[in-house]
Amino acid sequence: MEQQYSRETTSILHELDLGQHTLFIMSDGSIDLLANDEQTPYLADNGISLDCNETYWLFISLQEEFKRKGAD
């Protein structure tokens, strides 16, 4: 079953400036990563958007990768 997704009801909980990119943590559990590049103003050209399930799996994967690297 496909889930309806609406950005209109979400808000930015946290904004993290990473230098060349900005990470936005949204109230619905999703994240957006945007390039800090004024030459490419469109999300499709300069960023990614992950829904809450993709965000969850990204962080689980990163945690596992850091655990594995720490064991080496």
N, C-alpha and C positions, 0 to 999 in steps of 0.2 A: 504494500500500500504506500503510495507516494504522500509525503508530508508536505502540507502547505507551508510556505516560508515567507514571512513578511518582515522587511527591515523597518517598516513604519512604527512598530511597537517596541523596537529595541533601542537601547541607549548605550553610550560608551561608558563602561565602568572604569577603565584604566587605559591610559595612553603611555606607551613606552617608546621614547626616541632612541633608536639604535644607530643613529648616525645617518647612513644613506637610506634607511627605511624607518617607518614608524609602525609599531604593533599596537592594534586596538583590541582590547578585550571587551566584548559586548555583553549586555545584560542577559542575553538568551544563551550564553555559553559559547557563542561563535567567536572567531577571531578574524581580523582583517590585517593584512600586511601590505603596506603601501610604500612605494618608492618615494623618497623626498626629491622629486624631480618635476619642476614646474613645466618642463617641455612636454610631458606626457600626462595630461590632466584626467585621462579616463582610466577607471579601475581596470578594465580589460587590458590596457596597455602597460600598466605599471604596478600591478598588485595581484594578490590572491585573496580569496575569501573562503573560509572553511566553516561549515555548519558545526553545531555542537558535537555531533558524533565524530566528524572528521577531526575536530579539535581534540577530543578525548583520545582518539587513536594516535594522533600525532604525539601527544605528550606521553602516552604509554610507550610508544616506540622510542622516543628520546630518552626516557628513563631507563629502558632496557639497554639502549646503546651506551649510555653513560655508566651503567653498572658493569657492562661487559668490558668497556675500556678501562674502568677502574680496577678490574680484576687482572688485567694484563700487566 
